[in-house]
């Protein structure tokens, strides 16, 4: 049973013999790095970088559900990218709003 499942994974059009497996697998490094940046001081967060991460995640998540065969690894890594990017952008926006509010006091 396990052998047949491994064989099916190995021969899948988005399996480990193709770039469609390895590209999203290595892309997880970007999401992991973004999670590690949660500890970064908020003033060091880059709007352009996080906007790029978020947009890439949203666009490619949608695309991964349109292509054949559906690539769930590509979908999940891009949902993670969009989520971490949105979180980082929300941290930065909140920081900027609180900073400007403190200046008005």
Contact map, one row per residue, 1 for C-alpha under 8 A:
111110000000000000000000000000000000000000000000000000000000000000000000000000000000000000000000000000000
111111000000000000000000000000000000000000000000000000000000000000000000000000000000000000000000000000000
111111100000000000000000000000000000000000000000000000000000000000000000000000000000000000000000000000000
111111110000000000000000000000000000000000000000000000000000000000000000000000000000000000000000000000000
111111111000000000000000000000000000000000000000000000000000000000000000000000000000000000000000000000000
011111111100000000000000000000000000000000000000000000000000000000000000000000000000000000000000000000000
001111111110000000000000000000000000000000000000000000000000000000000000000000000000000000000000000000000
000111111111000000000000000000000000000000000000000000000000000000000000000000000000000000000000000000000
000011111111001100000000000000000000000000000000000000000000000000000000000000000000000000000000000000000
000001111111001110000000000000000000000000000000000000000000000000000000000000000000000000000000000000000
000000111111101010000000000000000000000000000000000000000000000000000000000000000000000000000000000000000
000000011111111000000000000000000000000000000000000000000000000000000000000000000000000000000000000000000
000000000011111001010000000000000000000000000000000000000000000000001000000000000000000000000000000000000
000000000001111111111000000000000000000000000000000000000000000000001010000000000000000000000000000000000
000000001111111111011000000000000000000000000000000000000000000000000000000000000000000000000000000000000
000000001100011111111100000000000000000000000000000000000000000000000000000000000000000000000000000000000
000000000110011111101000000000000000000000000000000000000000000000000000000000000000000000000000000000000
000000000000111111111100000000000000000000000000000000000000000000000000000000000000000000000000000000000
000000000000010111111110000000000000000000000000000000000000000000000000000000000000000000000000000000000
000000000000111101111111000000000000000000000000000000000000000000000010010000000000000000000000000000000
000000000000011111111111100000000000000000000000000000000000000000000000100000000000000000000000000000000
000000000000000101111111110000000000000000000000000000000000000000000000000000000000000000000000000000000
000000000000000000111111111000000000000000000000000000000000000000000000000000000000000000000000000000000
000000000000000000011111111100000000000000000000000000000000000000000000110010000000000000000000000000000
000000000000000000001111111110000000000000000000000000000000000000000000110010000000000000000000000000000
000000000000000000000111111110000000000000000000000000000000000000000000000000000000000000000000000000000
000000000000000000000011111111100000000000000000000000000000000000000000000010000000000000000000000000000
000000000000000000000001111111110000000000000000000000000000000000000000000010000000000000000000000000000
000000000000000000000000111111111000000000000000000000000000000000000000000000000000000000000000000000000
000000000000000000000000001111111100000000000000000000000000000000000000000000001000000000000000000000000
000000000000000000000000001111111110000000000000000000000000000000000000000010011001000000000000000000000
000000000000000000000000000111111111000000000000000000000000000000000000000000000000000000000000000000000
000000000000000000000000000011111111100000000000000000000000000000000000000000000000000000000000000000000
000000000000000000000000000001111111110000000000000000000000000000000000000000001001100000000000000000000
000000000000000000000000000000111111110000000000000000000000000000000000000000000001000000000000000000000
000000000000000000000000000000011111111100000000000000000000000000000000000000000000000000000000000000000
000000000000000000000000000000001111111100000000000000000000000000000000000000000000000000000000000000000
000000000000000000000000000000000111111100000000000000000000000000000000000000000000000100000000000000000
000000000000000000000000000000000001111110000000000000000000000000000000000000000000000000000000000000000
000000000000000000000000000000000001111111011000000000000000000000000000000000000000000000000000000000000
000000000000000000000000000000000000001111111000000000000000000000000000000000000000000000000000000000000
000000000000000000000000000000000000000111111000000000000000000000000000000000000000000000110010000000000
000000000000000000000000000000000000000011111000000000000000000000000000000000000000000000010010000000000
000000000000000000000000000000000000000111111100000000000000000000000000000000000000000000000000000000000
000000000000000000000000000000000000000111111110010000000000000000000000000000000000000100010000000000000
000000000000000000000000000000000000000000011111110000000000000000000000000000000000000000000000000000000
000000000000000000000000000000000000000000001111111000000000000000000000000000000000000010010000000000000
000000000000000000000000000000000000000000000111111100000000000000000000000000000000000000000000000000000
000000000000000000000000000000000000000000000111111110000000000000000000000000000000000000000000000000000
000000000000000000000000000000000000000000001111111111000000000000000000000000000000110110000000000000000
000000000000000000000000000000000000000000000011111111100000000000000000000000000000100010000000000000000
000000000000000000000000000000000000000000000001111111110000000000000000000000000000000000000000000000000
000000000000000000000000000000000000000000000000111111111000000000000000000000001100100000000000000000000
000000000000000000000000000000000000000000000000011111111100000000000000000000001111110000000000000000000
000000000000000000000000000000000000000000000000001111111110000000000000000000000100000000000000000000000
000000000000000000000000000000000000000000000000000111111111000000000000000001001100000000000000000000000
000000000000000000000000000000000000000000000000000011111111100000000000000011111110000000000000000000000
000000000000000000000000000000000000000000000000000001111111110000000000000001100100000000000000000000000
000000000000000000000000000000000000000000000000000000111111111000000000000000000000000000000000000000000
000000000000000000000000000000000000000000000000000000011111111100000000011001000000000000000000000000000
000000000000000000000000000000000000000000000000000000001111111110000000011101100000000000000000000000000
000000000000000000000000000000000000000000000000000000000111111111000000001000000000000000000000000000000
000000000000000000000000000000000000000000000000000000000011111111100000000000000000000000000000000000000
000000000000000000000000000000000000000000000000000000000001111111100111011000000000000000000000000000000
000000000000000000000000000000000000000000000000000000000000111111100110001000000000000000000000000000000
000000000000000000000000000000000000000000000000000000000000011111110100000000000000000000000000000000000
000000000000000000000000000000000000000000000000000000000000001111111110000000000000000000000000000000000
000000000000000000000000000000000000000000000000000000000000000001111110000000000000000000000000000000000
000000000000110000000000000000000000000000000000000000000000000000111110000000000000000000000000000000000
000000000000000000000000000000000000000000000000000000000000000111111111000000000000000000000000000000000
000000000000010000010000000000000000000000000000000000000000000110111111111000000000000000000000000000000
000000000000000000000000000000000000000000000000000000000000000100000111111100000000000000000000000000000
000000000000000000001001100000000000000000000000000000000000000000000011111110000000000000000000000000000
000000000000000000010001100000000000000000000000000000000001100100000011111111000000000000000000000000000
000000000000000000000000000000000000000000000000000000000001110110000011111111100000000000000000000000000
000000000000000000000000000000000000000000000000000000000000100000000001111111110000000000000000000000000
000000000000000000000001101100100000000000000000000000001000000000000000111111111000000000000000000000000
000000000000000000000000000000000000000000000000000000011101100000000000011111111100000000000000000000000
000000000000000000000000000000000000000000000000000000001100100000000000001111111110000000000000000000000
000000000000000000000000000000100000000000000000000000001000000000000000000111111111000000000000000000000
000000000000000000000000000001100100000000000000000011011000000000000000000011111111100000000000000000000
000000000000000000000000000000000000000000000000000011111100000000000000000001111111110000000000000000000
000000000000000000000000000000000000000000000000000001001000000000000000000000111111111000000000000000000
000000000000000000000000000000100110000000000000000001000000000000000000000000011111111100000000000000000
000000000000000000000000000000000100000000000000011011000000000000000000000000001111111110000000000000000
000000000000000000000000000000000000000000000000010001000000000000000000000000000111111111000000000000000
000000000000000000000000000000000000000000000000000000000000000000000000000000000011111111100000000000000
000000000000000000000000000000000000010000001000010000000000000000000000000000000001111111110000000000000
000000000000000000000000000000000000000000000010011000000000000000000000000000000000111111111000000000000
000000000000000000000000000000000000000000000000000000000000000000000000000000000000011111111100000000000
000000000000000000000000000000000000000001000000000000000000000000000000000000000000001111111110000000000
000000000000000000000000000000000000000001101010000000000000000000000000000000000000000111111111000000000
000000000000000000000000000000000000000000000000000000000000000000000000000000000000000011111111100000000
000000000000000000000000000000000000000000000000000000000000000000000000000000000000000001111111110000000
000000000000000000000000000000000000000001100000000000000000000000000000000000000000000000111111111000000
000000000000000000000000000000000000000000000000000000000000000000000000000000000000000000011111111100000
000000000000000000000000000000000000000000000000000000000000000000000000000000000000000000001111111110000
000000000000000000000000000000000000000000000000000000000000000000000000000000000000000000000111111111000
000000000000000000000000000000000000000000000000000000000000000000000000000000000000000000000011111111100
000000000000000000000000000000000000000000000000000000000000000000000000000000000000000000000001111111110
000000000000000000000000000000000000000000000000000000000000000000000000000000000000000000000000111111111
000000000000000000000000000000000000000000000000000000000000000000000000000000000000000000000000011111111
000000000000000000000000000000000000000000000000000000000000000000000000000000000000000000000000001111111
000000000000000000000000000000000000000000000000000000000000000000000000000000000000000000000000000111111
000000000000000000000000000000000000000000000000000000000000000000000000000000000000000000000000000011111
